[in-house]
């Protein structure tokens, strides 16, 4: 089953080549994160990161690294999605008081709220505090996402289907929604705009941290992210396989898109899944992941390797065209065959997707590493030269 999509502007269309200007625009937006020039993103950012480091965030564990790394990665995703400062700063401090998912209270909400306000602004701190006291899993999944089928979401988005919109308003009224404070049990009223912001933040939060390890932990064999399993003996970090989170994130994106058409809250639709107009079928997601995993573990050498891996990667791209890494590896295969034009197209496509996500799907290597490798491949494809020895491959690295 192919991903269902509608045409949208501002996104690399499935199966087409990203323009040079589009690719360069995304690179320029990402440059401060790639070079470490954080002050260019927000003059306060270096100081905020240092505060987080001094409070112990760099020593705390998180799902694929440290807590500080996760907070910075979520911030990067949000800024690449063109988030306003108060939303991005919420992302940077999003679990700082601890929340319904994790116990990482590097600040104490009963004594440190004014300090956090002084650091990030009152608007950002208010959002951070709410984010840390609501039952986010119940809100996002049980109360919202699991109430709609894929067909209902797409009909609500593309056709403004009255039935879907009425159902959404019954769940999330114009006045908002009431949830329980996770510590006191008191009612917390969330305006629609805050719910939309939390859906947006949850997308960024999840795509940075979810890997195949959580699939094993929660029995996510179906790829629907239903959190129904309980394999608490699953050894971290798992086998490195990409996580089956993309289908659920595509559903979140469409739901967010529907809400944003009715709520002006200063955030833009994320530039993924054709600006959140497509839903990736869970079975296609699994098939693409398995084809990709077979490709990267194929053991033969030479022309047999190239032929089989090319076939596997092309099938993976067809099943899930929204992820960059298969395109990047396909570019390397094409370079090895001196198919420079196709290699350039695939490298450009993969690079743009990596930049638009702001994170990596294959988390065996960092996002920065994937971006650098894609740029190396793209440059070599433009030069129409490639390596034909192992030592030449090791000599690669310079990004022009």
C-alpha positions in Angstrom: 0.0 0.0 0.0 1.5 3.3 -1.0 1.6 6.4 1.2 -1.4 8.6 0.6 -0.5 12.2 -0.1 -1.9 15.4 -1.6 0.2 18.0 -3.4 1.7 20.6 -1.1 4.2 23.5 -1.6 7.5 23.8 0.1 8.4 20.2 0.3 10.4 17.8 -1.8 7.7 16.0 -3.8 7.9 12.3 -3.7 10.0 11.0 -6.6 11.3 14.4 -7.8 14.6 16.1 -7.6 15.1 18.9 -5.0 16.1 22.1 -6.7 19.6 23.6 -6.0 18.0 26.7 -4.4 15.8 24.6 -2.1 18.7 22.5 -1.0 20.9 25.5 -0.3 18.1 27.3 1.6 17.8 24.3 3.9 21.5 24.1 4.3 21.8 27.7 5.3 19.1 27.3 7.9 21.0 24.3 9.3 24.5 25.8 9.1 24.5 27.3 12.7 23.8 23.8 14.1 26.4 22.1 11.8 29.1 24.7 12.7 28.2 25.2 16.3 27.4 28.9 15.8 24.4 28.6 18.2 24.3 32.4 18.9 23.2 32.9 15.3 20.0 31.0 16.0 19.3 32.7 19.3 21.7 35.0 21.1 20.7 33.5 24.4 21.1 29.9 23.2 24.8 29.3 24.3 24.0 30.6 27.8 20.8 28.4 28.0 22.8 25.3 27.0 25.4 26.1 29.6 22.7 26.4 32.3 21.3 23.0 31.3 24.8 21.6 31.4 25.5 23.0 34.9 22.2 21.6 36.3 23.4 18.1 35.3 21.5 17.5 32.0 24.7 16.3 30.4 25.1 13.5 33.0 21.6 12.2 32.8 20.7 9.3 30.5 18.2 9.6 27.7 17.0 7.1 25.1 19.9 7.3 22.7 22.4 9.4 24.6 22.3 12.1 27.3 19.4 14.3 28.3 21.3 17.4 27.2 21.8 15.9 23.8 18.1 15.2 23.5 17.1 18.7 24.6 19.5 20.3 22.1 18.3 17.9 19.3 14.6 18.8 19.9 15.5 22.5 19.9 17.3 22.0 16.6 14.3 20.2 15.0 12.0 23.0 16.2 14.2 25.8 14.8 14.6 24.0 11.5 10.8 23.9 11.4 10.9 27.7 11.9 9.4 27.7 15.4 9.1 31.0 17.3 11.6 31.4 20.1 9.2 30.7 23.0 8.2 27.3 21.4 11.8 26.4 20.6 12.9 27.3 24.2 10.0 25.1 25.5 11.5 22.3 23.5 15.0 23.0 25.0 13.6 22.8 28.5 10.6 20.5 27.8 11.2 17.9 30.5 13.1 20.1 32.9 10.5 19.9 35.7 10.0 16.2 34.9 6.8 15.0 33.1 4.4 12.2 32.6 7.0 10.2 30.6 10.3 10.7 32.4 11.7 11.6 35.8 14.3 14.2 34.9 13.6 17.1 37.2 16.7 19.2 36.8 14.6 22.1 38.0 12.1 22.0 40.9 8.7 23.4 39.9 7.9 24.6 43.5 11.1 26.7 43.8 12.7 27.2 40.3 9.9 28.6 38.2 10.9 32.2 38.5 14.5 31.3 37.6 13.3 29.5 34.5 11.1 32.5 33.6 14.1 34.8 33.8 16.1 32.4 31.6 13.6 31.7 28.8 10.7 34.2 29.1 7.4 34.0 30.9 5.6 32.8 27.8 8.1 29.9 27.3 8.1 28.9 31.0 4.3 28.8 31.1 4.3 26.3 28.2 7.2 24.3 29.8 5.3 24.0 33.1 2.1 22.9 31.4 4.0 20.4 29.3 5.4 18.9 32.5 2.1 18.6 34.4 -0.3 17.2 31.9 -0.8 13.4 31.2 0.7 13.8 27.7 0.4 10.2 26.6 -3.3 10.1 27.5 -3.8 13.5 25.8 -2.0 12.9 22.6 -2.7 9.2 22.0 -5.8 8.2 23.9 -7.9 11.4 23.8 -6.9 12.5 20.3 -4.9 10.3 17.9 -6.5 7.0 18.6 -10.0 8.4 18.2 -9.5 8.8 14.4 -8.9 6.4 11.6 -6.5 7.4 8.8 -9.4 7.9 6.4 -11.1 10.3 8.8 -8.0 12.3 9.3 -7.3 12.6 5.5 -11.0 13.4 4.8 -10.9 16.1 7.5 -7.8 17.6 6.0 -8.4 17.4 2.3 -12.2 17.7 2.1 -12.9 19.6 5.3 -15.2 16.7 6.0 -17.9 17.9 8.4 -18.1 14.6 10.2 -14.4 14.6 11.1 -14.3 18.2 12.1 -17.4 17.8 14.2 -15.9 14.8 15.9 -12.7 16.8 16.6 -14.6 19.7 18.0 -16.5 17.3 20.3 -13.2 16.0 21.7 -11.3 19.3 21.5 -13.9 22.1 21.8 -13.3 25.7 20.9 -12.7 26.3 24.6 -10.1 23.6 24.7 -9.9 20.4 26.8 -9.7 19.5 30.5 -7.0 17.0 31.7 -5.8 16.0 35.2 -2.6 17.4 36.8 -0.3 14.4 36.9 0.8 15.1 40.5 -2.2 16.8 42.2 -5.1 15.3 40.3 -6.6 18.8 39.8 -8.3 19.8 36.6 -6.1 21.6 34.1 -7.8 23.5 31.3 -5.8 23.5 28.1 -6.8 25.9 25.3 -6.8 24.5 21.7 -3.7 26.5 20.9 -1.7 24.8 23.7 -3.0 21.3 22.7 -1.8 22.1 19.1 1.6 23.2 20.5 1.9 20.0 22.5 1.1 17.9 19.5 3.8 19.8 17.6 6.3 19.5 20.4 5.6 15.8 20.8 6.3 15.2 17.1 9.8 16.7 17.6 10.3 14.9 20.9 9.4 11.5 19.5 11.3 11.7 16.2 14.6 12.5 18.0 14.4 9.7 20.6 12.5 6.7 19.2 14.5 3.7 17.9 14.1 0.0 17.4 14.8 -0.4 21.1 11.5 1.2 22.1 9.7 -1.1 19.5 11.1 -4.1 21.4 10.3 -2.5 24.8 6.7 -1.9 24.0 6.0 -4.6 21.4 5.5 -2.3 18.5 5.6 -5.0 15.8 2.6 -3.5 14.1 4.3 -0.1 13.7 1.2 1.7 15.0 3.0 3.0 18.2 0.1 1.7 20.4 2.4 1.3 23.4 0.7 -2.0 24.3 3.7 -4.3 25.1 5.7 -4.6 28.3 9.1 -6.2 27.5 10.9 -4.5 30.3 13.9 -6.8 30.0 14.8 -5.4 26.5 18.5 -4.6 26.5 19.4 -1.0 25.7 20.4 0.2 23.1 19.0 -2.7 21.0 20.4 -3.6 17.6 20.4 -0.2 16.1 17.5 -0.8 13.8 15.5 2.3 12.9 12.3 2.7 14.9 8.8 2.2 13.6 7.6 5.7 14.5 7.0 7.4 11.2 3.4 6.2 10.6 2.3 7.5 14.0 4.1 10.8 13.4 2.4 11.2 10.0 -1.0 10.8 11.7 0.0 13.4 14.3 1.1 15.7 11.5 -2.3 15.5 9.7 -4.2 16.0 13.0 -2.0 19.0 13.7 -2.6 20.4 10.2 -6.3 20.2 10.7 -6.2 22.1 14.0 -3.8 24.7 12.7 -6.3 25.5 9.9 -8.7 26.7 12.7 -6.2 28.0 15.2 -3.6 30.8 14.6 -0.9 30.0 17.2 2.3 31.2 15.4 3.7 27.9 14.4 3.9 26.4 11.0 3.0 23.0 9.8 6.2 20.9 10.0 7.9 20.4 6.5 7.6 16.6 6.6 5.2 14.2 4.9 4.5 16.9 2.2 3.8 19.5 4.9 1.8 17.0 6.9 -0.7 16.1 4.2 0.2 12.4 3.9 -0.2 9.3 6.1 2.3 6.5 5.9 0.7 3.1 6.2 2.2 1.0 9.0 2.8 -2.0 6.8 4.7 0.2 4.2 6.7 1.6 7.1 7.7 -1.9 8.2 8.5 -3.1 4.7 10.7 -0.1 4.0 12.6 -0.5 7.3 13.1 -4.2 6.7 14.3 -3.7 3.1 16.7 -1.0 4.2 18.0 -3.1 7.1 18.6 -6.0 4.7 20.5 -3.7 2.3 22.9 -2.4 5.0 23.6 -5.9 6.2 24.0 -7.6 2.7 27.3 -9.5 2.9 28.4 -10.0 -0.7 31.0 -7.9 -2.5 31.4 -6.1 -5.8 28.8 -6.1 -8.6 26.6 -8.7 -6.8 26.5 -6.3 -3.8 25.7 -3.3 -5.9 22.9 -5.0 -7.8 21.1 -6.5 -4.9 21.5 -3.4 -2.6 20.3 -1.1 -5.3 17.1 -3.2 -5.7 16.5 -3.3 -2.0 17.1 0.5 -1.5 14.8 1.4 -4.4 12.1 -0.8 -3.0 12.6 0.9 0.4 12.3 4.4 -1.1 9.1 3.4 -2.9 7.5 2.0 0.2 8.5 5.0 2.4 9.6 8.0 0.3 9.6 10.3 3.3 13.0 9.3 4.9 16.4 10.4 3.7 18.9 7.7 4.5 17.8 5.1 1.9 18.3 7.9 -0.8 21.7 8.7 0.6 22.9 5.1 0.4 21.4 4.7 -3.0 23.5 7.7 -4.1 26.6 5.9 -3.0 25.6 2.8 -5.0 25.0 5.0 -8.1 28.4 6.6 -7.6 30.0 3.2 -7.5 28.5 2.5 -10.9 29.6 5.9 -12.2 25.9 6.9 -12.6 26.6 10.5 -11.6 23.4 12.2 -12.5 21.2 9.7 -10.7 23.7 9.8 -7.7 23.3 13.6 -7.6 19.5 13.4 -7.6 19.5 10.8 -4.8 22.0 12.6 -2.7 20.1 15.9 -3.1 16.8 14.2 -2.2 18.3 12.4 0.8 20.0 15.6 2.0 16.9 17.7 1.8 14.9 15.1 3.7 17.5 14.9 6.5 17.5 18.7 6.8 13.7 18.9 6.8 13.4 16.3 9.6 16.2 17.9 11.6 17.0 14.4 12.9 18.1 11.0 11.6 15.9 7.9 11.2 19.0 5.6 11.2 20.5 6.6 14.6 23.6 4.4 14.3 25.2 7.6 13.1 24.5 11.2 14.2 22.3 13.5 12.2 25.4 15.7 11.6 27.2 12.7 10.3 24.4 11.7 7.8 24.3 15.3 6.6 28.0 15.5 6.1 28.1 12.1 4.2 25.2 13.2 2.0 27.0 16.4 1.1 30.2 14.5 0.3 28.3 12.2 -2.1 26.5 15.1 -3.7 29.8 16.9 -4.2 31.4 13.9 -5.8 28.4 13.3 -8.0 28.6 16.9 -9.3 32.4 16.4 -9.9 31.6 13.1 -11.7 34.4 11.3 -9.8 34.2 8.4 -7.3 36.5 6.1 -5.5 37.5 2.6 -6.6 39.7 1.5 -3.7 39.2 1.2 0.0 41.9 3.7 0.7 40.2 6.3 -1.5 37.0 5.8 0.5 38.9 6.4 3.7 40.3 9.6 2.2 36.9 11.2 1.7 35.5 13.8 4.1 36.0 17.3 2.8 32.7 19.2 2.4 32.9 22.1 -0.1 
